[in-house]
Amino acid sequence: MLTAGTVWAALVTYALMLTAFRYANQRTFHMLVMISVILFDLGMPVYLYLYKGWYRRLIVESELTSFLVWIHFMMLVMMYALYIMQVKTALRMLRCDNSVRIDHRAQGKAVLLVRALVIFTGALLVEP
């Protein structure tokens, strides 16, 4: 089965994210991995647009009306919203406010689930 390099890169960063979630008590490792993954996820749409012909696919070939594209887009919006909430609670925890620790962990579980769905829908959208 031929799979795009972007999907493999996303899967590797997902494995790193799972590892960082598992070892959350090692704060430096956890924060470095999570910040890196968030930056990776912010840069991926830019990379796809610039180097993978997404303008052609979405606009020229009218794939923008595809249901799967919209599902993927909504998952991305949800993932970015969860990232914002994660960063806010992380900053509060860094200020020694441990009352948000439970929320941060629950949001982390949600991020793992939504990001897996983003990777899955993105893999379905890959052109062979």
Backbone as numpy.savetxt, mean C-alpha at the origin, in Angstrom:
# Nx Ny Nz CAx CAy CAz Cx Cy Cz
3.97 -19.06 -15.18 3.13 -17.88 -15.18 4.01 -16.64 -15.18
3.74 -15.74 -16.09 4.51 -14.51 -16.21 3.87 -13.43 -15.33
4.65 -12.89 -14.41 4.14 -11.86 -13.52 5.04 -10.64 -13.64
4.43 -9.47 -13.61 5.18 -8.22 -13.76 6.12 -8.00 -12.57
7.22 -7.33 -12.85 8.18 -6.99 -11.80 7.59 -6.10 -10.73
6.64 -5.26 -11.11 6.01 -4.38 -10.12 5.21 -5.19 -9.10
4.59 -6.28 -9.54 3.85 -7.13 -8.62 4.81 -7.82 -7.66
5.93 -8.32 -8.18 6.93 -8.95 -7.32 7.49 -7.95 -6.31
7.74 -6.72 -6.76 8.25 -5.69 -5.84 7.22 -5.40 -4.75
5.95 -5.33 -5.13 4.89 -5.09 -4.14 4.79 -6.26 -3.16
4.95 -7.49 -3.65 4.90 -8.65 -2.76 6.07 -8.68 -1.78
7.24 -8.27 -2.26 8.41 -8.21 -1.37 8.19 -7.16 -0.28
7.68 -5.99 -0.67 7.42 -4.96 0.34 6.30 -5.39 1.28
5.35 -6.19 0.79 4.30 -6.71 1.67 4.88 -7.67 2.70
5.83 -8.51 2.26 6.49 -9.42 3.20 7.27 -8.62 4.25
7.93 -7.55 3.82 8.62 -6.67 4.77 7.64 -6.04 5.75
6.48 -5.65 5.23 5.47 -5.04 6.08 4.94 -6.04 7.12
4.74 -7.27 6.71 4.32 -8.31 7.65 5.37 -8.52 8.74
6.63 -8.51 8.33 7.72 -8.67 9.29 7.76 -7.50 10.27
7.58 -6.29 9.76 7.57 -5.11 10.62 6.38 -5.14 11.58
5.25 -5.65 11.11 4.07 -5.77 11.98 4.35 -6.77 13.09
4.99 -7.87 12.73 5.29 -8.92 13.70 6.27 -8.43 14.77
7.26 -7.65 14.34 8.29 -7.16 15.26 8.09 -5.67 15.57
6.87 -5.30 15.91 6.55 -3.90 16.20 7.26 -3.40 17.45
7.66 -4.31 18.32 8.35 -3.87 19.55 9.77 -3.39 19.26
10.32 -3.73 18.11 11.62 -3.18 17.69 11.33 -1.91 16.90
11.17 -0.83 17.63 10.61 0.40 17.08 11.37 0.95 15.88
12.69 0.97 15.92 13.47 1.53 14.81 13.24 0.74 13.53
13.34 -0.58 13.61 13.10 -1.44 12.44 11.67 -1.24 11.93
10.70 -1.26 12.85 9.30 -1.11 12.48 9.05 0.20 11.75
9.56 1.29 12.30 9.33 2.61 11.70 10.02 2.75 10.35
11.26 2.27 10.24 11.97 2.37 8.97 11.26 1.59 7.86
10.83 0.38 8.17 10.15 -0.43 7.17 8.82 0.20 6.78
8.05 0.63 7.76 6.73 1.18 7.46 6.83 2.47 6.66
7.76 3.34 7.01 7.95 4.58 6.25 8.39 4.25 4.83
9.28 3.27 4.67 9.74 2.88 3.34 8.60 2.33 2.49
7.76 1.51 3.10 6.64 0.92 2.37 5.63 2.00 1.97
5.37 2.93 2.86 4.45 4.02 2.53 5.00 4.85 1.37
6.28 5.16 1.41 6.89 5.91 0.30 6.86 5.11 -1.00
7.09 3.80 -0.90 7.00 2.93 -2.08 5.59 2.99 -2.66
4.58 2.90 -1.79 3.19 2.92 -2.26 2.79 4.28 -2.84
3.38 5.34 -2.33 3.11 6.66 -2.90 3.79 6.84 -4.26
4.93 6.21 -4.43 5.67 6.35 -5.69 5.23 5.40 -6.79
4.57 4.31 -6.44 4.18 3.32 -7.45 3.25 3.88 -8.53
2.19 4.64 -8.20 1.36 5.19 -9.28 2.12 6.12 -10.21
3.05 6.89 -9.66 3.87 7.78 -10.49 4.73 6.95 -11.44
5.35 5.90 -10.92 6.18 5.02 -11.75 5.34 4.37 -12.86
4.17 3.86 -12.50 3.33 3.21 -13.51 2.88 4.19 -14.59
2.56 5.39 -14.19 2.13 6.40 -15.15 3.27 6.79 -16.09
4.47 6.97 -15.52 5.60 7.44 -16.34 6.22 6.37 -17.22
6.27 5.11 -16.72 7.05 4.10 -17.42 6.26 2.90 -17.93
5.02 2.75 -17.55 4.28 1.54 -17.95 3.08 1.83 -18.84
2.96 3.00 -19.39 1.91 3.30 -20.36 0.50 3.33 -19.79
0.36 3.78 -18.56 -0.98 3.80 -17.97 -1.86 4.88 -18.57
-1.26 5.95 -19.07 -2.07 6.97 -19.76 -2.73 6.35 -20.98
-1.96 5.58 -21.75 -2.49 4.91 -22.93 -3.61 3.96 -22.55
-3.39 3.16 -21.52 -4.40 2.17 -21.12 -5.67 2.82 -20.60
-5.51 3.82 -19.74 -6.68 4.40 -19.09 -7.44 5.38 -19.98
-6.74 6.22 -20.72 -7.39 7.27 -21.49 -7.59 6.87 -22.95
-6.52 6.49 -23.62 -6.60 6.19 -25.05 -7.44 4.94 -25.31
-7.19 3.89 -24.56 -7.92 2.64 -24.77 -9.21 2.56 -23.94
-9.57 3.62 -23.27 -10.82 3.74 -22.49 -10.99 2.66 -21.43
-9.91 2.23 -20.83 -10.01 1.24 -19.76 -10.42 1.90 -18.44
-10.51 3.22 -18.46 -10.90 3.96 -17.27 -12.31 3.60 -16.82
-13.13 3.12 -17.72 -14.50 2.74 -17.39 -14.60 1.31 -16.87
-13.49 0.62 -16.76 -13.49 -0.76 -16.29 -13.83 -0.82 -14.80
-14.66 -1.77 -14.43 -15.05 -1.95 -13.03 -13.85 -2.29 -12.16
-12.95 -3.13 -12.66 -11.77 -3.54 -11.90 -10.85 -2.36 -11.62
-10.73 -1.45 -12.58 -9.90 -0.26 -12.36 -10.47 0.58 -11.22
-11.79 0.72 -11.19 -12.41 1.51 -10.13 -12.32 0.82 -8.78
-12.43 -0.51 -8.75 -12.25 -1.25 -7.49 -10.82 -1.00 -6.98
-9.85 -1.12 -7.88 -8.45 -0.92 -7.51 -8.25 0.52 -7.01
-8.83 1.48 -7.68 -8.69 2.88 -7.29 -9.29 3.12 -5.90
-10.45 2.57 -5.64 -11.08 2.75 -4.32 -10.26 2.08 -3.22
-9.67 0.93 -3.53 -8.79 0.27 -2.55 -7.57 1.14 -2.26
-7.03 1.78 -3.30 -5.88 2.68 -3.10 -6.25 3.86 -2.22
-7.42 4.44 -2.47 -7.87 5.57 -1.65 -8.02 5.13 -0.20
-8.61 3.95 0.00 -8.77 3.44 1.36 -7.41 3.19 2.02
-6.47 2.65 1.25 -5.14 2.38 1.80 -4.43 3.68 2.20
-4.52 4.70 1.34 -3.89 5.98 1.67 -4.55 6.63 2.88
-5.86 6.51 3.01 -6.56 7.05 4.19 -6.10 6.33 5.46
-5.95 5.02 5.37 -5.45 4.26 6.53 -4.02 4.65 6.86
-3.21 4.91 5.84 -1.84 5.37 6.10 -1.84 6.69 6.86
-2.72 7.59 6.49 -2.80 8.88 7.19 -3.16 8.67 8.65
-4.16 7.82 8.89 -4.55 7.54 10.28 -3.41 6.85 11.03
-2.68 5.96 10.36 -1.56 5.27 11.00 -0.47 6.26 11.41
-0.15 7.17 10.51 0.90 8.15 10.81 0.47 9.04 11.98
-0.79 9.45 11.99 -1.27 10.29 13.09 -1.17 9.57 14.43
-1.59 8.31 14.48 -1.50 7.59 15.75 -0.05 7.28 16.11
0.79 7.04 15.11 2.21 6.78 15.38 2.86 8.02 15.99
2.53 9.18 15.46 3.10 10.42 16.02 2.63 10.63 17.45
1.39 10.29 17.73 0.89 10.42 19.11 1.61 9.44 20.03
1.89 8.23 19.54 2.62 7.26 20.37 4.05 7.72 20.61
4.66 8.36 19.62 6.01 8.89 19.81 6.03 10.00 20.85
4.90 10.67 21.03 4.79 11.70 22.07 4.36 11.11 23.41
4.52 9.79 23.53 4.22 9.05 24.77 2.74 9.02 25.12
1.88 9.05 24.14 0.44 8.90 24.36 0.06 7.46 24.01
0.12 6.59 25.00 -0.15 5.17 24.76 -1.63 4.82 24.65
-2.50 5.81 24.76 -3.94 5.53 24.65 -4.34 5.15 23.23
-3.50 5.43 22.25 -3.84 5.12 20.85 -3.19 3.82 20.38
-2.50 3.13 21.26 -1.78 1.90 20.87 -2.73 0.85 20.29
-3.89 0.66 20.90 -4.86 -0.34 20.42 -5.39 0.07 19.05
-5.68 1.37 18.88 -6.16 1.86 17.58 -5.10 1.66 16.51
-3.85 1.94 16.85 -2.76 1.81 15.89 -2.62 0.36 15.43
-2.74 -0.57 16.35 -2.63 -2.00 15.98 -3.82 -2.42 15.11
-5.01 -1.98 15.45 -6.19 -2.33 14.64 -6.07 -1.72 13.25
-5.59 -0.50 13.16 -5.38 0.13 11.86 -4.31 -0.62 11.06
-3.29 -1.12 11.76 -2.24 -1.89 11.10 -2.80 -3.15 10.47
-3.69 -3.83 11.18 -4.32 -5.03 10.62 -5.15 -4.67 9.40
-5.86 -3.54 9.48 -6.66 -3.10 8.33 -5.76 -2.76 7.14
-4.64 -2.11 7.41 -3.70 -1.77 6.33 -3.19 -3.05 5.66
-2.85 -4.06 6.45 -2.37 -5.32 5.87 -3.43 -5.95 4.97
-4.68 -5.93 5.40 -5.75 -6.51 4.60 -5.98 -5.70 3.32
-6.10 -4.40 3.45 -6.38 -3.56 2.28 -5.21 -3.58 1.30
-3.99 -3.57 1.82 -2.83 -3.59 0.92 -2.75 -4.91 0.16
-3.12 -6.01 0.81 -3.17 -7.30 0.10 -4.18 -7.24 -1.03
-5.33 -6.62 -0.79 -6.33 -6.48 -1.85 -5.87 -5.54 -2.96
-5.12 -4.50 -2.60 -4.57 -3.59 -3.61 -3.58 -4.35 -4.50
-2.73 -5.15 -3.90 -1.76 -5.93 -4.68 -2.49 -6.93 -5.57
-3.52 -7.59 -5.03 -4.28 -8.57 -5.80 -4.97 -7.92 -7.00
-5.68 -6.80 -6.77 -6.37 -6.15 -7.89 -5.36 -5.56 -8.88
-4.23 -5.08 -8.38 -3.19 -4.59 -9.28 -2.61 -5.69 -10.14
-2.44 -6.88 -9.55 -1.93 -8.02 -10.32 -2.93 -8.43 -11.41
-4.21 -8.30 -11.11 -5.22 -8.62 -12.12 -5.21 -7.62 -13.28
-4.76 -6.40 -13.01 -4.74 -5.37 -14.05 -3.47 -5.39 -14.91
-2.50 -6.22 -14.57 -1.24 -6.26 -15.32 -1.50 -6.76 -16.73
-0.93 -6.05 -17.69 -1.01 -6.48 -19.09 0.05 -7.54 -19.34
-0.32 -8.66 -19.96 0.70 -9.70 -20.26 1.67 -9.26 -21.34
